[in-house]
Amino acid sequence: MLIVNTVKALKEAVLQLKNDGKTIGLVPTMGALHDGHLSLIRRAGEENDAVVVSIFVNPVQFNNQADLIAYPRTLEADVEKIGDLADVVFAPSAEEVYAVPPTEKYDFGALEQVMEGPQRPGHFNGVGIIVKRLFDWTTPDRAYFGEKDYQQLLIIRSLVKQCGLSVQIVPCPIVREPNGLAMSSRNKRLSPAQFEVAANIHRIMLASTQLPDNTVAKAKAYVEKEIAKISEFELEYYAIADKDSLQSTDTLNNAIGCIAVWCGDVRLIDNIMY
């Protein structure tokens, strides 16, 4: 595994791989790696000749500075976990990525006007900025993203389309803890008691898909009522939407339920298909 910290070294490593005729799978991460990330990296290795993993806590996608400061940074442990699963790890500083303040502006239309968009102003533009730069620097054949960040996945597909990029976006299933909690780097900030309580998020959403004579209104009301019963939770939103457009829907066919819940001072997101 080659570890590089500069864009120049990254481009040189990618050029060597391309000159050797290798296809490249890119896995962008913000580090604090868990088994969910490793599942993306393994899949990239199965479907490509070489794997590039980026580890970068991207400051321009955080609208909450406290969240940026608290975000776990565990580069040494991350590199150890990756082991021989990747050919190149790109771990730059913010100064390297943003030598000049970024000015790119992307328009994701209705996709960014729901759910995470209003709650985190500027977040998706920040995601677009870093992902587009990573695509430009690594010119991957495929890029791998987890479905836990489902809205982000659709945003990145939109980015690829509007920028005319040839990279294939590969969605990967949510990986869960044994108790059902969606794996997330933020889980490290939960106390042991909170970790167990947080498992109720998935349990409640799953139950909402199995209600008799189910409807959008019924499923939504059920989740909101059950989440409210748990004192450690503060619901930010629960939305049931068309899974292709993320716009409101009056049918559970082709629908996805997306949630954001505060458990103490840790913000957790998850989703489930209806």
C-alpha positions in Angstrom: 0.0 0.0 0.0 1.2 3.4 -1.0 0.3 6.4 1.3 0.3 9.8 -0.3 -0.4 13.2 1.2 -0.3 15.5 -1.9 -2.4 15.8 -5.0 0.8 15.6 -7.1 1.8 12.3 -5.6 -1.8 11.0 -5.9 -1.9 11.8 -9.6 1.5 10.2 -10.2 0.4 7.0 -8.4 -2.8 6.9 -10.5 -0.9 7.5 -13.7 1.3 4.6 -13.0 -1.7 2.3 -12.4 -3.3 3.5 -15.6 -0.1 3.0 -17.5 -0.1 -0.6 -16.2 -3.6 -1.0 -17.8 -5.4 -1.2 -14.4 -8.9 -0.2 -13.7 -9.4 1.9 -10.6 -12.0 1.8 -7.9 -12.2 4.8 -5.6 -13.6 4.8 -2.1 -13.9 8.3 -0.6 -14.0 8.4 3.2 -13.6 10.8 6.1 -11.7 8.2 8.1 -12.6 6.6 11.4 -13.1 3.5 9.4 -15.5 0.7 10.4 -16.7 -2.5 8.8 -19.1 -0.5 6.6 -16.2 1.3 5.0 -14.2 -2.0 4.7 -17.1 -3.6 2.9 -16.9 -0.8 0.2 -13.1 -1.2 -0.1 -13.4 -5.0 -0.4 -16.1 -4.6 -3.1 -13.9 -2.1 -5.0 -11.1 -4.7 -4.9 -13.4 -7.4 -6.3 -14.5 -5.2 -9.2 -11.3 -3.4 -10.1 -7.6 -4.1 -10.6 -6.6 -1.4 -8.1 -8.2 0.5 -5.2 -7.7 4.1 -4.1 -9.1 5.1 -0.7 -9.2 8.7 0.3 -9.2 9.7 4.0 -10.1 13.4 4.5 -12.4 15.1 6.9 -13.8 17.7 4.5 -14.3 21.0 6.3 -16.4 22.6 3.6 -19.3 20.1 4.1 -19.7 20.9 7.8 -22.2 23.6 8.6 -21.7 22.9 12.3 -18.1 23.7 13.4 -18.6 21.8 16.7 -19.4 18.7 14.6 -16.2 19.2 12.5 -14.1 19.6 15.6 -15.6 16.5 17.3 -15.4 14.3 14.2 -13.0 11.4 15.0 -9.6 11.4 13.3 -7.8 8.0 13.5 -5.5 7.9 10.5 -3.0 5.4 11.9 -5.7 2.9 12.9 -7.5 3.5 9.6 -4.3 2.6 7.6 -3.9 -0.5 9.7 -7.5 -1.6 9.1 -7.1 -1.1 5.3 -4.0 -3.3 5.2 -3.6 -4.8 1.8 -7.1 -4.1 0.7 -6.1 -0.9 -1.1 -3.2 0.1 -3.4 -3.2 3.8 -2.6 -4.4 5.7 0.4 -4.7 9.5 -0.1 -4.6 11.3 3.2 -4.1 15.0 2.5 -4.3 18.1 4.8 -7.0 20.7 4.4 -4.3 23.1 3.2 -3.4 20.6 0.4 -6.9 20.2 -0.8 -7.9 23.8 -0.4 -4.8 25.8 -1.2 -7.2 28.5 -2.2 -10.7 28.8 -0.7 -13.1 26.8 -2.9 -15.6 28.7 -5.0 -17.4 25.9 -6.9 -21.2 26.0 -6.8 -23.4 23.1 -7.7 -27.1 23.0 -8.2 -28.7 19.8 -7.2 -32.2 21.1 -7.6 -35.1 19.5 -5.6 -32.7 16.8 -4.3 -31.0 19.2 -1.9 -34.2 20.9 -0.8 -35.4 18.1 1.4 -34.2 16.1 4.4 -30.5 16.8 5.0 -30.5 19.9 2.7 -32.5 22.3 4.9 -31.0 21.0 8.1 -27.4 21.3 6.9 -27.1 24.4 4.6 -24.2 24.2 2.2 -23.5 20.5 3.1 -24.2 19.0 -0.3 -22.3 21.7 -2.2 -19.3 20.9 0.1 -19.8 17.2 -0.7 -19.9 18.0 -4.4 -16.7 20.1 -4.2 -14.6 17.4 -2.6 -16.0 14.4 -4.6 -15.6 16.2 -7.9 -12.0 17.0 -7.0 -11.3 13.4 -6.0 -12.8 12.2 -9.3 -10.6 14.7 -11.3 -7.5 13.6 -9.4 -8.1 9.8 -9.5 -10.1 9.4 -12.8 -11.7 6.2 -11.4 -13.6 3.7 -13.4 -15.9 3.1 -10.4 -16.6 4.9 -7.1 -18.2 3.3 -4.1 -20.7 4.9 -1.7 -22.8 3.5 1.1 -26.6 3.6 1.0 -26.7 4.8 4.6 -26.1 8.3 3.2 -28.8 7.7 0.6 -29.5 11.3 -0.2 -25.8 11.9 -0.7 -25.7 8.9 -3.1 -28.4 10.6 -5.3 -26.6 13.9 -5.0 -23.3 12.3 -6.3 -25.2 10.7 -9.2 -26.5 14.1 -10.1 -23.0 15.6 -9.9 -21.7 13.0 -12.3 -24.5 13.7 -14.7 -24.3 17.5 -14.7 -20.4 17.4 -15.0 -20.5 14.8 -17.8 -18.2 12.3 -15.9 -17.8 8.7 -17.0 -17.3 7.2 -13.6 -19.8 4.5 -12.5 -21.3 5.2 -9.1 -21.7 1.9 -7.2 -24.2 1.9 -4.3 -23.4 -0.5 -1.4 -25.8 -1.8 1.2 -25.9 -0.5 4.8 -23.8 -2.5 7.2 -25.2 -2.8 10.6 -24.0 -3.5 14.1 -25.3 -6.8 15.7 -28.0 -4.7 17.5 -29.2 -3.2 14.2 -27.7 0.2 14.5 -26.3 1.5 11.1 -22.5 1.6 11.3 -21.2 5.2 11.4 -18.1 6.9 12.4 -20.2 9.0 14.7 -21.2 5.9 16.7 -17.8 6.2 18.4 -19.1 9.2 20.2 -22.1 7.3 21.8 -21.8 6.0 25.3 -22.3 2.2 25.8 -25.9 2.9 27.0 -26.6 5.3 24.1 -25.2 2.7 21.7 -27.8 0.2 22.8 -30.7 2.8 22.8 -29.7 3.9 19.3 -30.6 0.4 18.0 -34.2 1.4 18.4 -34.0 3.6 15.4 -33.7 0.7 13.0 -36.1 -1.4 15.0 -38.8 1.2 14.9 -38.4 1.9 11.2 -38.4 -1.8 10.4 -41.7 -2.2 12.3 -43.2 0.7 10.4 -42.8 -1.3 7.1 -44.9 -4.2 8.5 -48.0 -2.4 9.8 -51.3 -3.9 8.6 -53.1 -1.9 5.8 -50.0 0.3 5.7 -50.0 3.8 4.2 -47.5 6.6 4.1 -49.3 8.6 6.8 -49.7 5.5 9.0 -46.0 4.5 8.7 -44.8 8.1 9.3 -47.1 8.6 12.3 -45.9 5.3 13.8 -42.2 6.2 13.6 -42.7 9.7 15.0 -44.8 8.3 17.9 -42.4 5.5 18.8 -39.2 7.7 18.6 -40.9 10.3 20.9 -41.4 7.6 23.5 -37.6 7.3 24.0 -36.3 10.1 26.2 -32.7 9.9 24.8 -34.0 10.7 21.3 -34.8 14.0 19.7 -36.3 13.5 16.2 -35.1 16.0 13.6 -37.1 14.6 10.8 -38.6 11.4 9.4 -39.6 11.6 5.7 -41.1 9.0 3.5 -40.3 9.8 -0.2 -40.0 8.4 -3.6 -36.6 6.6 -3.6 -35.6 8.0 -7.0 -36.5 11.6 -6.6 -36.7 12.0 -2.7 -39.9 14.0 -3.3 -43.0 13.4 -1.2 -45.1 10.4 -2.3 -48.6 9.2 -1.5 -47.7 5.5 -1.9 -45.3 3.1 -0.2 -44.5 1.6 -3.6 -40.9 2.6 -4.6 -40.6 4.5 -1.3 -37.8 5.1 1.2 -38.0 6.3 4.8 -35.2 8.5 5.9 -34.5 9.6 9.4 -32.3 12.0 11.4 -32.3 11.6 15.2 -30.2 13.2 17.9 -29.1 10.7 20.6 -27.6 13.0 23.2 -25.3 15.3 21.2 -24.7 12.7 18.4 -26.7 13.1 15.2 -27.6 9.7 13.6 -29.2 9.1 10.2 -30.6 5.9 8.7 -33.1 4.8 6.1 -35.3 1.8 5.1 -37.0 0.7 2.0 -40.8 0.2 2.0 
